[in-house]
């Protein structure tokens, strides 16, 4: 599977998240929000900002546990399975593409305004051609490299925040308190309904998780970048809305589709109008650019899982998924050419809210699956209550979106079912976390361990763990799970059987060596733990077996039953490595709650993950 370059810093994450939020939600929606809620639209934006928090926290947890391209698709596919994964992947892909297309429509509108100022009238066809040209420009930029994309994004976001700071600083002197006297003319119901309307303003915040695989040190950079973006941009939203409402006459604000620029003109004359129009253009560019970057990673991830054709996963010389980028751009061009703006925006919003619901559900499922290799660096606070409340609130928001967006979302789900039944079900064998929960509830163990292995590999890469020889032995060794409490002789017989072929020795001979070794000197290193080890004939031979006995095995040399055993067998020339292996085992056993976690592990693969993911010092050889 081709790897994407880890080149993005926390500043890149911050700028991609911020640029995705500061768009039409700030430069267009305040007028509509004011017409519905009056000055209390300020509260609507606050509520919308708070509503995004559960989705943000869930996405951060999932992204730090599984930093892979695809974002919500990747998490849902691993937690709920291929059917929901297909739906999520398509919904994620199209919602981001449609949101980016809407941003390009904003660019077109500004171009039209600029053209009219010089008495140049553009036809609808010319406007659509201009939109297609914008898509092609962003396509080229994304294909060159993700680093070029984010550098461009940093410059745009910096300019945007500086302009908004100037707007807020100068504009506060012109705010009239009287504009806020009739603060809530339409009661609380209108405030909450408007919060649902402007919720889309913050929706772009979490789409940076789609490119988590390309972030350096995702545990730190994703978490801080996304949280800082939410905090800072929410503050800018609040202050900008207050200035805009406090400056403009109510009727003037309600009728404007460029309220921020209009307010700037009121206290900074024409230069202010031009400056904020440029800022709006910058916002649309950052949204379109970052949206295309994130949207193209969903089909990439789906192709890796064989849910979509492999061609979508092709990565070019610049380490970018160029086929996915091109197809996403074509979808955006088609949307610009055919869809009405209102349907486009509401459909994108509905799909986005559905994805937030699935993010929170994925956190619950992954936690309850108790997979040892699910180890997020950030954990959602107030679990599971915050997640459950968020799911309920997001469902209520969806109800207010209208029939057409709901019908389109239902169409996506039906398409996903058909694709799954016709092309995926018999071709792709997936093992999801929800199946792990079924295992635990039904007390049955499924044979596959695909998910545990995949999550383990992700963590090894995330934590920069370079495997040494001991790790490679553990990866391929047999882990024996003994359900009862047999005598030591039976234990050594099982160990000898598991090792005989690997060390090229007779099983009976190995059994006798283990028995003799135990008689010579007890191999119990501490209560409940034993490391029986023997020397075998040959050269360059070394083998490890791990044994768990939940009920414990009574060794003659100990009053306490032994529950965890590391059995070693090596040739005489491996004495140095034998010592290093003993040191590796000792460091592993010292890990916090290692023994408790091993005894509680559901499968032997969970035990293997506990050993491989331990933070012991790795040998350079």
C-alpha positions as CSV (number, residue, x, y, z in Angstrom):
1,X,0.0,0.0,0.0
2,X,1.5,3.4,-1.0
3,X,2.4,5.6,1.9
4,X,1.7,9.4,2.0
5,X,4.4,11.7,3.1
6,X,4.1,13.0,6.7
7,X,4.9,16.6,6.0
8,X,2.2,18.6,7.9
9,X,2.9,20.5,11.1
10,X,0.5,21.8,13.7
11,X,0.5,25.2,11.9
12,X,-0.6,23.4,8.8
13,X,-3.4,21.6,10.7
14,X,-4.5,24.9,12.2
15,X,-4.6,26.7,8.9
16,X,-6.4,24.0,7.1
17,X,-9.1,23.8,9.9
18,X,-9.4,27.6,10.2
19,X,-9.6,28.1,6.4
20,X,-12.3,25.5,6.2
21,X,-14.4,27.3,8.8
22,X,-14.0,31.0,7.7
23,X,-16.2,31.1,4.6
24,X,-19.8,31.7,3.7
25,X,-20.8,31.1,7.3
26,X,-19.1,34.4,8.2
27,X,-19.4,36.4,5.0
28,X,-23.0,35.5,3.9
29,X,-25.0,33.7,6.6
30,X,-25.0,36.5,9.2
31,X,-27.6,38.4,7.2
32,X,-29.9,35.3,7.0
33,X,-29.3,34.5,10.7
34,X,-30.2,38.0,11.7
35,X,-33.4,38.0,9.7
36,X,-34.5,34.8,11.7
37,X,-33.2,35.6,15.2
38,X,-32.5,39.3,15.3
39,X,-29.5,40.3,17.5
40,X,-29.8,37.0,19.3
41,X,-28.1,35.5,16.2
42,X,-25.0,36.1,18.3
43,X,-26.3,33.3,20.7
44,X,-27.1,31.1,17.7
45,X,-23.4,31.2,16.6
46,X,-22.3,30.5,20.2
47,X,-24.7,27.5,20.4
48,X,-23.5,26.2,17.0
49,X,-19.9,26.5,18.1
50,X,-20.6,24.5,21.2
51,X,-22.6,21.9,19.3
52,X,-19.5,21.2,17.2
53,X,-17.4,20.3,20.3
54,X,-18.6,16.7,20.7
55,X,-17.9,16.0,17.1
56,X,-14.5,17.7,17.4
57,X,-13.5,15.8,20.4
58,X,-14.7,12.5,19.0
59,X,-12.8,13.1,15.7
60,X,-9.6,14.0,17.6
61,X,-9.8,10.8,19.6
62,X,-10.3,8.7,16.5
63,X,-7.7,10.5,14.5
64,X,-5.0,10.1,17.2
65,X,-5.8,6.4,17.6
66,X,-6.0,5.8,13.8
67,X,-4.1,8.5,11.9
68,X,-5.0,7.3,8.4
69,X,-6.4,9.0,5.3
70,X,-10.1,8.9,4.9
71,X,-11.2,10.5,8.2
72,X,-14.7,9.5,9.3
73,X,-14.8,6.8,6.6
74,X,-11.8,5.0,8.0
75,X,-13.2,5.1,11.6
76,X,-16.7,4.0,10.7
77,X,-15.5,1.2,8.4
78,X,-13.4,-0.1,11.3
79,X,-16.0,0.3,13.9
80,X,-19.3,-0.6,12.0
81,X,-18.2,-2.6,9.0
82,X,-18.1,-2.3,5.2
83,X,-21.7,-1.4,4.6
84,X,-21.6,1.7,6.8
85,X,-18.1,2.3,5.7
86,X,-19.2,2.6,2.0
87,X,-22.0,5.0,3.0
88,X,-19.7,7.1,5.2
89,X,-17.0,7.2,2.5
90,X,-19.4,8.4,-0.2
91,X,-21.1,10.9,2.2
92,X,-17.8,12.2,3.4
93,X,-16.5,12.5,-0.2
94,X,-19.5,14.2,-1.6
95,X,-20.3,16.5,1.3
96,X,-16.8,17.9,1.2
97,X,-16.8,18.2,-2.5
98,X,-20.2,20.0,-2.4
99,X,-19.0,22.4,0.3
100,X,-16.0,23.2,-1.7
101,X,-18.1,23.7,-4.8
102,X,-20.3,26.2,-2.8
103,X,-17.1,28.1,-1.9
104,X,-16.2,28.4,-5.6
105,X,-19.7,29.7,-6.3
106,X,-18.9,32.4,-3.7
107,X,-15.7,33.2,-5.7
108,X,-17.8,33.4,-8.9
109,X,-20.2,35.8,-7.2
110,X,-17.4,38.1,-6.2
111,X,-16.0,38.0,-9.7
112,X,-19.4,39.0,-11.0
113,X,-19.6,42.0,-8.5
114,X,-16.1,43.1,-9.6
115,X,-17.0,42.8,-13.3
116,X,-20.2,44.9,-12.7
117,X,-18.1,47.7,-11.1
118,X,-16.4,48.1,-14.4
119,X,-19.6,47.8,-16.4
120,X,-18.8,44.3,-17.6
121,X,-21.7,41.9,-17.6
122,X,-20.8,38.2,-17.5
123,X,-23.2,35.5,-18.9
124,X,-24.2,32.5,-16.8
125,X,-22.1,30.3,-19.1
126,X,-19.0,32.6,-18.6
127,X,-19.6,32.4,-14.8
128,X,-19.7,28.6,-14.9
129,X,-16.5,28.5,-17.0
130,X,-14.9,30.7,-14.5
131,X,-15.9,28.3,-11.7
132,X,-14.5,25.3,-13.7
133,X,-11.3,27.3,-14.1
134,X,-11.0,27.7,-10.3
135,X,-11.5,24.0,-9.8
136,X,-8.8,23.2,-12.3
137,X,-6.4,25.7,-10.6
138,X,-7.0,24.0,-7.2
139,X,-6.6,20.6,-8.8
140,X,-3.2,21.5,-10.1
141,X,-2.2,22.9,-6.8
142,X,-3.2,19.8,-4.9
143,X,-1.5,17.5,-7.4
144,X,1.8,19.3,-7.1
145,X,2.1,18.4,-3.4
146,X,0.2,18.6,-0.2
147,X,3.0,20.8,1.2
148,X,2.5,23.4,-1.6
149,X,-1.2,23.3,-0.8
150,X,-0.7,24.0,2.9
151,X,1.9,26.7,2.3
152,X,-0.7,28.5,0.1
153,X,-3.3,27.9,2.9
154,X,-1.0,29.4,5.6
155,X,-0.6,32.6,3.6
156,X,-4.3,32.9,2.9
157,X,-5.4,32.2,6.5
158,X,-2.8,34.6,7.9
159,X,-4.1,37.4,5.6
160,X,-7.7,36.6,6.5
161,X,-7.2,36.7,10.3
162,X,-5.2,40.0,10.0
163,X,-8.0,41.5,8.0
164,X,-10.7,40.4,10.4
165,X,-8.6,41.7,13.4
166,X,-8.6,45.1,11.7
167,X,-12.3,44.9,11.1
168,X,-13.1,44.1,14.7
169,X,-10.6,46.6,16.2
170,X,-11.8,49.5,14.1
171,X,-15.4,48.5,14.0
172,X,-16.0,48.3,17.8
173,X,-15.7,52.1,18.0
174,X,-18.8,52.3,15.6
175,X,-20.9,49.8,17.4
176,X,-24.3,51.2,18.6
177,X,-25.5,49.5,21.8
178,X,-29.1,50.5,20.8
179,X,-28.9,47.9,18.0
180,X,-29.1,45.1,20.7
181,X,-32.0,46.5,22.8
182,X,-34.6,44.3,21.3
183,X,-32.2,41.4,21.7
184,X,-34.6,38.4,21.2
185,X,-37.6,39.4,19.0
186,X,-38.5,35.9,18.0
187,X,-38.1,33.9,21.2
188,X,-35.7,31.0,22.0
189,X,-37.1,28.6,19.4
190,X,-35.8,30.9,16.6
191,X,-32.4,31.1,18.3
192,X,-32.0,27.3,18.3
193,X,-33.4,26.9,14.8
194,X,-30.9,29.5,13.6
195,X,-28.1,27.6,15.4
196,X,-28.9,24.7,13.1
197,X,-28.7,27.0,10.1
198,X,-25.3,28.4,10.9
199,X,-23.9,25.0,12.2
200,X,-22.5,24.5,8.7
201,X,-20.2,27.5,9.5
202,X,-18.1,25.3,11.8
203,X,-18.5,22.0,9.9
204,X,-15.2,22.3,8.0
205,X,-13.2,22.2,11.3
206,X,-12.9,18.4,11.5
207,X,-12.2,17.6,7.8
208,X,-8.5,18.0,8.4
209,X,-8.7,14.5,10.0
210,X,-9.1,13.2,6.4
211,X,-5.4,13.8,6.0
212,X,-4.2,12.6,9.4
213,X,-1.9,10.2,7.7
214,X,0.1,13.1,6.4
215,X,0.5,14.9,9.8
216,X,3.8,14.6,11.7
217,X,3.2,13.6,15.3
218,X,-0.6,13.4,14.9
219,X,-1.2,12.9,18.6
220,X,0.1,16.4,19.3
221,X,-0.3,18.3,16.0
222,X,-3.9,17.1,15.2
223,X,-5.2,17.7,18.7
224,X,-3.7,21.1,19.3
225,X,-4.3,22.3,15.7
226,X,-8.0,21.4,15.6
227,X,-8.8,22.6,19.1
228,X,-6.9,25.9,18.6
229,X,-8.7,26.4,15.3
230,X,-12.1,25.9,16.9
231,X,-11.2,28.3,19.8
232,X,-9.7,31.1,17.8
233,X,-12.2,31.0,14.9
234,X,-15.2,30.8,17.2
235,X,-13.9,34.0,18.9
236,X,-13.5,35.7,15.5
237,X,-17.0,34.6,14.5
238,X,-18.5,36.0,17.8
239,X,-16.7,39.4,17.6
240,X,-17.3,39.8,13.9
241,X,-21.0,39.2,14.3
242,X,-21.3,41.6,17.2
243,X,-19.6,44.4,15.2
244,X,-21.7,43.7,12.1
245,X,-25.0,43.8,14.0
246,X,-23.9,46.8,16.0
247,X,-22.9,48.8,12.9
248,X,-25.6,48.1,10.3
249,X,-29.3,49.2,10.3
250,X,-31.5,46.1,10.8
251,X,-33.2,46.4,7.4
252,X,-29.9,47.0,5.6
253,X,-28.4,43.9,7.3
254,X,-31.3,41.6,6.5
255,X,-31.2,42.4,2.8
256,X,-27.4,42.1,2.2
257,X,-25.5,39.0,0.9
258,X,-22.3,40.7,1.8
259,X,-23.0,42.0,5.3
260,X,-19.4,42.1,6.5
261,X,-18.2,44.1,3.6
262,X,-21.2,46.4,3.9
263,X,-20.5,47.0,7.6
264,X,-16.8,47.7,6.8
265,X,-17.9,50.3,4.2
266,X,-20.0,52.0,7.0
267,X,-16.9,52.8,9.2
268,X,-14.0,52.5,6.7
269,X,-15.7,53.8,3.5
270,X,-14.9,52.2,0.1
271,X,-11.4,51.0,1.1
272,X,-13.1,49.0,3.9
273,X,-15.6,47.5,1.5
274,X,-12.8,46.5,-0.9
275,X,-10.6,45.1,1.8
276,X,-13.4,42.9,3.3
277,X,-14.5,41.8,-0.2
278,X,-10.9,40.6,-0.7
279,X,-11.1,38.9,2.7
280,X,-14.3,37.1,1.6
281,X,-12.6,36.0,-1.6
282,X,-9.6,34.7,0.5
283,X,-12.0,32.8,2.7
284,X,-13.7,31.1,-0.3
285,X,-10.3,30.2,-1.7
286,X,-9.1,28.6,1.6
287,X,-12.4,26.6,1.8
288,X,-12.3,25.4,-1.8
289,X,-8.6,24.6,-1.6
290,X,-8.7,22.8,1.8
291,X,-12.0,21.1,0.9
292,X,-10.5,19.5,-2.3
293,X,-7.5,18.4,-0.4
294,X,-9.6,16.6,2.3
295,X,-12.3,15.3,0.0
296,X,-9.9,13.5,-2.3
297,X,-8.6,11.4,0.6
298,X,-11.9,9.6,1.1
299,X,-11.9,7.6,-2.2
300,X,-8.1,7.0,-1.6
301,X,-8.9,5.3,1.7
302,X,-11.9,3.3,0.2
303,X,-9.7,2.1,-2.6
304,X,-7.2,0.8,-0.2
305,X,-9.9,-1.3,1.4
306,X,-11.1,-2.5,-2.0
307,X,-14.5,-0.9,-1.6
308,X,-13.8,1.3,-4.6
309,X,-11.7,0.6,-7.7
310,X,-7.9,0.5,-7.1
311,X,-7.3,3.3,-9.6
312,X,-8.6,5.8,-7.0
313,X,-5.7,4.9,-4.7
314,X,-2.9,5.7,-7.1
315,X,-0.3,8.0,-5.7
316,X,1.9,10.0,-8.0
317,X,5.6,11.0,-7.9
318,X,4.6,14.0,-5.8
319,X,3.1,11.7,-3.1
320,X,-0.5,12.8,-3.7
321,X,-3.5,10.7,-4.8
322,X,-3.8,12.5,-8.2
323,X,-6.7,10.3,-9.6
324,X,-8.9,11.0,-6.5
325,X,-8.1,14.7,-6.8
326,X,-9.0,14.9,-10.4
327,X,-12.3,13.0,-10.0
328,X,-13.2,15.1,-6.9
329,X,-12.6,18.2,-9.0
330,X,-14.9,16.9,-11.8
331,X,-17.7,16.3,-9.2
332,X,-17.3,19.9,-8.0
333,X,-17.5,21.2,-11.6
334,X,-20.6,19.1,-12.2
335,X,-22.2,20.5,-9.0
336,X,-21.5,24.1,-10.0
337,X,-23.0,23.5,-13.4
338,X,-26.2,21.7,-12.4
339,X,-27.2,22.2,-8.8
340,X,-29.2,25.0,-7.2
341,X,-27.2,26.7,-4.4
342,X,-29.7,26.1,-1.6
343,X,-30.0,22.4,-2.4
344,X,-26.3,22.1,-2.6
345,X,-25.6,23.7,0.7
346,X,-28.4,21.9,2.6
347,X,-27.4,18.5,1.2
348,X,-23.8,19.1,2.2
349,X,-24.9,20.1,5.7
350,X,-27.2,17.1,6.2
351,X,-24.5,14.7,5.1
352,X,-22.0,16.4,7.4
353,X,-24.3,16.1,10.4
354,X,-24.8,12.4,9.7
355,X,-21.0,12.1,9.7
356,X,-20.8,13.7,13.1
357,X,-23.4,11.2,14.4
358,X,-21.3,8.3,13.1
359,X,-18.1,9.8,14.6
360,X,-19.6,9.8,18.1
361,X,-21.1,6.3,17.5
362,X,-17.6,5.1,16.4
363,X,-16.0,6.3,19.6
364,X,-18.6,4.4,21.7
365,X,-18.1,1.2,19.6
366,X,-14.3,1.3,19.6
367,X,-14.2,1.9,23.4
368,X,-16.7,-0.9,24.1
369,X,-14.9,-3.3,21.9
370,X,-12.0,-3.2,24.3
371,X,-9.5,-3.9,21.5
372,X,-6.0,-3.6,23.1
373,X,-4.5,-1.9,20.1
374,X,-7.1,0.9,20.2
375,X,-5.0,3.5,22.1
376,X,-6.0,7.1,21.3
377,X,-3.6,9.7,22.6
378,X,-6.6,11.9,23.3
379,X,-9.8,10.6,25.0
380,X,-13.2,12.3,24.8
381,X,-14.1,13.6,28.2
382,X,-17.5,12.7,29.9
383,X,-17.7,9.5,27.9
384,X,-20.2,8.1,26.9
385,X,-22.7,10.7,28.1
386,X,-21.3,13.5,25.9
387,X,-21.4,11.3,22.8
388,X,-25.0,10.1,23.4
389,X,-26.3,13.6,24.0
390,X,-24.4,14.8,20.9
391,X,-26.1,12.0,18.7
392,X,-29.5,13.1,20.0
393,X,-28.9,16.8,19.3
394,X,-27.5,16.1,15.8
395,X,-30.6,14.0,15.0
396,X,-32.7,17.0,15.9
397,X,-30.7,19.3,13.7
398,X,-31.2,17.0,10.7
399,X,-34.9,17.1,11.1
400,X,-34.9,20.8,10.4
401,X,-32.9,20.5,7.1
402,X,-36.0,19.7,4.9
403,X,-37.2,16.9,2.7
404,X,-34.9,17.2,-0.3
405,X,-31.6,16.9,1.7
406,X,-33.0,14.0,3.7
407,X,-34.1,12.3,0.5
408,X,-30.7,12.7,-1.1
409,X,-29.0,11.3,2.1
410,X,-31.4,8.3,2.0
411,X,-30.5,7.9,-1.7
412,X,-26.8,7.8,-0.7
413,X,-27.6,5.0,1.8
414,X,-29.6,3.0,-0.8
415,X,-26.7,3.4,-3.3
416,X,-24.3,2.1,-0.6
417,X,-26.4,-1.0,0.0
418,X,-26.6,-1.8,-3.7
419,X,-22.8,-1.3,-4.1
420,X,-22.2,-3.5,-1.1
421,X,-24.4,-6.3,-2.2
422,X,-23.3,-6.3,-5.9
423,X,-19.6,-5.5,-5.7
424,X,-18.3,-5.7,-2.1
425,X,-19.9,-8.3,0.1
426,X,-18.3,-11.4,-1.5
427,X,-15.0,-9.7,-2.4
428,X,-14.0,-8.0,0.9
429,X,-13.9,-9.7,4.2
430,X,-13.9,-7.1,6.9
431,X,-13.8,-7.5,10.7
432,X,-15.2,-4.5,12.6
433,X,-15.2,-3.5,16.2
434,X,-18.9,-4.1,16.5
435,X,-18.3,-7.7,15.8
436,X,-15.9,-7.7,18.7
437,X,-18.7,-6.5,20.9
438,X,-20.9,-9.3,19.6
439,X,-18.1,-11.7,20.5
440,X,-18.0,-10.5,24.1
441,X,-21.8,-10.5,24.5
442,X,-22.3,-13.9,22.9
443,X,-19.1,-15.3,24.6
444,X,-17.9,-16.6,21.2
445,X,-14.5,-15.9,19.6
446,X,-14.2,-15.2,15.9
447,X,-11.2,-16.6,14.1
448,X,-10.0,-13.5,12.4
449,X,-7.8,-10.8,14.0
450,X,-7.5,-8.5,11.0
451,X,-8.6,-5.3,12.9
452,X,-6.3,-5.9,15.9
453,X,-3.4,-6.4,13.6
454,X,-4.2,-3.3,11.5
455,X,-4.6,-1.1,14.5
456,X,-1.3,-2.4,15.9
457,X,0.5,-1.6,12.7
458,X,-0.9,1.9,12.8
459,X,0.3,2.4,16.4
460,X,3.7,1.1,15.6
461,X,4.0,3.7,12.8
462,X,2.4,6.4,14.9
463,X,4.7,6.0,17.8
464,X,7.8,5.5,15.6
465,X,8.4,2.0,17.1
466,X,11.2,0.3,15.1
467,X,10.9,-3.4,15.7
468,X,13.9,-5.4,16.9
469,X,14.7,-9.1,16.8
470,X,12.6,-9.8,19.9
471,X,9.6,-8.0,18.4
472,X,9.9,-10.1,15.2
473,X,10.0,-13.3,17.3
474,X,6.9,-12.2,19.2
475,X,5.1,-11.3,16.0
476,X,5.6,-14.9,14.7
477,X,5.5,-16.9,18.0
478,X,2.7,-19.1,19.2
479,X,0.7,-17.7,22.1
480,X,-1.0,-20.5,24.1
481,X,-4.1,-19.7,26.1
482,X,-4.7,-22.4,28.8
483,X,-8.3,-22.2,30.1
484,X,-7.8,-24.6,33.1
485,X,-5.1,-25.3,35.7
486,X,-3.0,-28.2,34.5
487,X,0.1,-29.5,36.3
488,X,3.5,-28.0,35.1
489,X,4.3,-31.2,33.2
490,X,1.3,-30.7,31.0
491,X,2.3,-27.1,30.4
492,X,5.9,-28.1,29.4
493,X,4.4,-30.7,27.1
494,X,2.4,-28.1,25.3
495,X,5.4,-25.7,25.1
496,X,7.6,-28.5,23.7
497,X,5.0,-29.3,21.0
498,X,4.7,-25.7,19.9
499,X,8.5,-25.2,19.7
500,X,9.7,-28.6,18.3
501,X,9.4,-27.8,14.6
502,X,10.7,-24.2,14.9
503,X,13.9,-25.3,16.7
504,X,14.4,-28.5,14.8
505,X,14.3,-30.8,17.8
506,X,12.3,-33.7,19.1
507,X,9.3,-32.8,21.2
508,X,10.2,-35.3,23.9
509,X,13.7,-34.0,24.1
510,X,12.5,-30.5,24.6
511,X,10.0,-31.6,27.2
512,X,12.7,-33.3,29.2
513,X,15.0,-30.2,29.0
514,X,12.2,-28.0,30.4
515,X,11.5,-30.5,33.2
516,X,15.2,-30.8,34.0
517,X,15.7,-27.0,33.9
518,X,12.8,-26.5,36.4
519,X,14.3,-29.1,38.8
520,X,17.7,-27.4,38.7
521,X,16.4,-23.9,39.4
522,X,13.0,-22.4,39.7
523,X,12.1,-20.1,36.7
524,X,9.6,-18.0,38.6
525,X,10.9,-14.4,38.4
526,X,8.1,-12.9,40.6
527,X,4.7,-14.1,41.9
528,X,2.5,-15.1,39.1
529,X,5.3,-14.8,36.4
530,X,7.7,-17.4,35.1
531,X,10.4,-17.5,32.3
532,X,11.4,-21.2,31.7
533,X,14.4,-21.2,29.3
534,X,16.6,-24.0,27.9
535,X,19.6,-24.5,25.6
536,X,19.1,-26.6,22.4
537,X,21.4,-28.1,19.8
538,X,22.3,-26.2,16.6
539,X,23.4,-22.8,15.6
540,X,21.5,-19.5,15.3
541,X,18.4,-21.0,16.8
542,X,16.0,-19.1,19.1
543,X,12.3,-19.5,19.8
544,X,9.8,-17.8,22.1
545,X,6.4,-19.0,23.3
546,X,4.0,-17.0,25.4
547,X,1.5,-18.7,27.7
548,X,-1.5,-17.3,29.6
549,X,-3.2,-19.4,32.2
550,X,-6.1,-17.4,33.7
551,X,-6.7,-19.9,36.5
552,X,-3.0,-20.3,37.2
553,X,-0.6,-23.2,37.2
554,X,0.8,-24.4,40.5
555,X,4.6,-24.7,40.4
556,X,6.3,-26.6,43.2
557,X,8.6,-23.7,44.0
558,X,5.9,-21.1,44.5
559,X,2.8,-20.8,46.7
560,X,1.1,-18.5,44.2
561,X,-0.2,-19.9,40.9
562,X,1.7,-18.8,37.7
563,X,-0.5,-17.1,35.1
564,X,1.9,-15.5,32.6
565,X,4.8,-17.5,31.2
566,X,7.5,-16.6,28.6
567,X,9.2,-19.8,27.4
568,X,12.6,-19.4,25.7
569,X,14.7,-22.0,23.7
570,X,18.0,-21.1,22.1
571,X,21.2,-22.6,20.9
572,X,24.5,-22.0,22.8
573,X,25.7,-19.3,20.3
574,X,22.7,-17.2,21.2
575,X,23.7,-16.5,24.8
576,X,24.1,-12.7,24.2
577,X,20.7,-12.5,22.5
578,X,19.2,-14.7,25.3
579,X,20.2,-12.0,27.8
580,X,18.7,-9.2,25.6
581,X,15.5,-11.2,25.3
582,X,15.3,-11.6,29.1
583,X,15.9,-7.8,29.4
584,X,13.1,-7.2,26.9
585,X,10.7,-9.4,28.8
586,X,11.6,-7.7,32.1
587,X,10.9,-4.3,30.6
588,X,7.7,-5.5,29.1
589,X,6.5,-6.9,32.4
590,X,7.2,-3.6,34.1
591,X,4.7,-1.8,31.9
592,X,1.8,-0.4,33.8
593,X,-0.9,-3.0,34.3
594,X,0.7,-5.4,31.8
595,X,-0.2,-8.5,33.7
596,X,-3.8,-7.3,34.4
597,X,-4.3,-6.3,30.8
598,X,-2.9,-9.7,29.6
599,X,-5.2,-11.6,31.8
600,X,-8.2,-9.5,30.7
601,X,-7.3,-9.6,27.0
602,X,-10.1,-11.1,24.9
603,X,-7.8,-12.9,22.3
604,X,-4.3,-14.1,22.0
605,X,-3.7,-11.3,19.4
606,X,-4.5,-8.8,22.1
607,X,-1.8,-10.3,24.2
608,X,0.6,-10.1,21.2
609,X,-0.3,-6.4,20.8
610,X,0.4,-5.7,24.4
611,X,3.9,-7.0,24.0
612,X,4.6,-5.4,20.6
613,X,3.3,-2.0,21.7
614,X,5.2,-1.9,25.0
615,X,7.4,1.2,25.4
616,X,10.5,-0.8,26.2
617,X,13.9,0.2,24.9
618,X,14.4,-1.5,21.5
619,X,17.7,-3.1,20.5
620,X,19.5,-1.6,17.6
621,X,20.3,-5.0,16.1
